[in-house]
Amino acid sequence: MTTTIQQRSSANVWQRFCEWVTSTDNRLYVGWFGVLMIPTLLSATICFIIAFIAAPPVDIDGIREP
């Protein structure tokens, strides 16, 4: 029985990340725009949800006196 050992390239973490981002072999292509967009959208969504929940009630009709 023979065993083949595959050596990983000695590229550092940043180099491997850059190759993964720019690789078109991935199932979902992220790209550099996606690297910036995905965390930004996640934080904006969380901020919007928190602000929506924490917002004070508003009298839209203006019926009640202040």
Backbone bond lengths (Angstrom), bond angles and torsions (degrees), N, CA, C in turn:
res aa  C-N    CA-C-N  psi(-1)  N-CA   C-N-CA  omega(-1)  CA-C   N-CA-C  phi
1 M - - - 1.428 - - 1.529 108.45 -
2 T 1.283 115.13 127.68 1.464 119.04 -179.18 1.518 109.38 -110.36
3 T 1.289 114.37 144.84 1.460 120.66 179.68 1.511 109.01 -120.03
4 T 1.297 115.58 131.70 1.457 120.39 178.10 1.521 108.23 -104.07
5 I 1.303 115.24 126.49 1.458 120.66 178.64 1.516 107.97 -103.74
6 Q 1.300 114.77 123.90 1.457 119.63 179.90 1.517 108.43 -97.58
7 Q 1.318 115.70 122.49 1.451 119.86 179.51 1.520 109.34 -85.62
8 R 1.305 114.34 136.84 1.460 119.01 174.48 1.506 108.41 -78.36
9 S 1.299 114.20 147.76 1.456 117.35 176.68 1.521 108.75 -65.72
10 S 1.289 115.66 149.95 1.462 119.82 -176.34 1.526 111.54 -84.34
11 A 1.314 115.89 22.25 1.468 119.64 178.69 1.523 109.18 -68.34
12 N 1.298 115.79 144.81 1.459 119.22 -179.89 1.525 110.64 -74.99
13 V 1.294 115.84 175.49 1.463 121.27 -174.83 1.523 111.43 -62.37
14 W 1.316 117.68 -40.75 1.463 120.86 -179.02 1.524 111.20 -64.32
15 Q 1.306 117.11 -40.67 1.464 120.97 179.74 1.525 110.76 -64.88
16 R 1.335 116.82 -42.39 1.467 119.79 178.06 1.526 111.03 -65.25
17 F 1.338 117.01 -38.21 1.465 120.61 177.68 1.522 110.91 -64.01
18 C 1.333 116.55 -43.56 1.470 120.56 178.79 1.522 111.11 -61.98
19 E 1.318 116.59 -40.23 1.465 119.82 178.58 1.525 111.04 -66.83
20 W 1.338 117.05 -37.99 1.457 120.19 179.48 1.525 111.37 -67.16
21 V 1.332 116.88 -40.36 1.465 120.77 -178.55 1.519 110.72 -66.36
22 T 1.311 116.96 -42.47 1.461 120.25 -175.03 1.524 113.37 -89.14
23 S 1.331 117.73 -2.56 1.459 120.41 -179.13 1.527 110.41 -76.48
24 T 1.314 115.98 135.02 1.467 120.32 176.43 1.523 111.26 -94.49
25 D 1.335 117.57 4.90 1.462 121.05 178.39 1.523 112.22 -83.16
26 N 1.321 117.61 -9.21 1.462 120.94 -179.88 1.520 110.03 -69.43
27 R 1.311 115.55 154.85 1.458 120.04 177.43 1.527 110.83 -65.99
28 L 1.327 115.85 -37.39 1.455 121.63 177.74 1.517 107.64 -124.40
29 Y 1.317 116.80 117.76 1.462 120.73 -178.61 1.518 108.94 -78.18
30 V 1.327 116.37 122.32 1.460 121.36 -177.59 1.516 110.02 -91.56
31 G 1.299 117.87 -56.26 1.459 121.91 -178.97 1.517 111.33 73.06
32 W 1.326 115.02 169.69 1.466 119.41 -178.06 1.522 111.38 -69.80
33 F 1.330 117.24 -30.94 1.461 119.51 176.30 1.524 110.45 -64.51
34 G 1.318 116.35 -39.45 1.462 120.67 178.19 1.513 112.81 -67.31
35 V 1.334 116.91 -33.16 1.464 120.71 177.96 1.523 109.71 -62.16
36 L 1.316 116.86 -36.05 1.463 120.40 177.93 1.528 112.09 -84.95
37 M 1.326 117.16 -36.42 1.455 121.15 -173.18 1.528 112.90 -73.74
38 I 1.319 118.13 -42.90 1.469 120.82 -173.56 1.530 112.12 -61.24
39 P 1.340 120.30 -51.74 1.474 118.22 178.14 1.529 113.05 -65.87
40 T 1.333 116.86 -32.88 1.463 119.87 179.19 1.525 110.66 -65.84
41 L 1.324 117.13 -44.77 1.464 120.17 178.81 1.522 111.94 -65.65
42 L 1.327 116.94 -38.34 1.461 119.65 178.35 1.527 111.55 -63.65
43 S 1.321 116.31 -45.53 1.466 118.65 -179.68 1.530 111.19 -68.82
44 A 1.328 118.50 -36.58 1.463 121.01 177.76 1.527 111.01 -66.17
45 T 1.320 117.23 -39.10 1.463 121.00 178.78 1.522 111.06 -65.55
46 I 1.326 116.65 -44.54 1.465 120.51 178.78 1.526 110.45 -63.03
47 C 1.324 116.76 -42.64 1.467 121.12 179.20 1.531 110.71 -63.21
48 F 1.320 117.87 -41.46 1.463 121.61 179.52 1.522 110.98 -64.34
49 I 1.324 116.67 -43.08 1.466 120.19 -179.24 1.525 110.61 -64.70
50 I 1.330 117.02 -43.67 1.465 120.49 178.75 1.527 110.45 -63.66
51 A 1.331 117.54 -42.58 1.464 120.68 179.84 1.526 111.09 -66.35
52 F 1.322 117.44 -36.90 1.463 121.35 179.58 1.522 110.76 -66.10
53 I 1.327 116.73 -40.01 1.464 120.97 179.93 1.530 110.97 -72.62
54 A 1.328 116.89 -39.42 1.465 121.07 -174.37 1.528 113.44 -84.67
55 A 1.319 118.68 -5.08 1.470 121.03 -176.77 1.528 110.68 -67.49
56 P 1.321 116.76 143.29 1.472 119.30 178.27 1.528 110.26 -74.07
57 P 1.322 117.47 156.93 1.460 119.85 178.57 1.534 111.08 -66.34
58 V 1.323 115.52 146.06 1.461 121.02 -177.06 1.524 108.76 -122.86
59 D 1.329 116.04 136.44 1.461 121.77 176.93 1.528 107.96 -90.08
60 I 1.313 116.62 96.82 1.462 121.16 -175.10 1.532 111.24 -70.73
61 D 1.320 117.36 -39.58 1.461 121.06 -176.07 1.523 112.83 -76.40
62 G 1.300 118.56 -21.52 1.458 121.60 -178.96 1.510 113.29 73.76
63 I 1.323 117.22 24.44 1.465 121.37 -176.58 1.530 110.83 -76.62
64 R 1.283 117.01 -44.13 1.464 120.86 -175.59 1.525 111.46 -78.05
65 E 1.314 114.58 148.23 1.466 119.26 177.05 1.524 109.42 -83.00
66 P 1.316 116.40 151.19 1.472 118.59 -179.44 1.513 113.42 -69.98
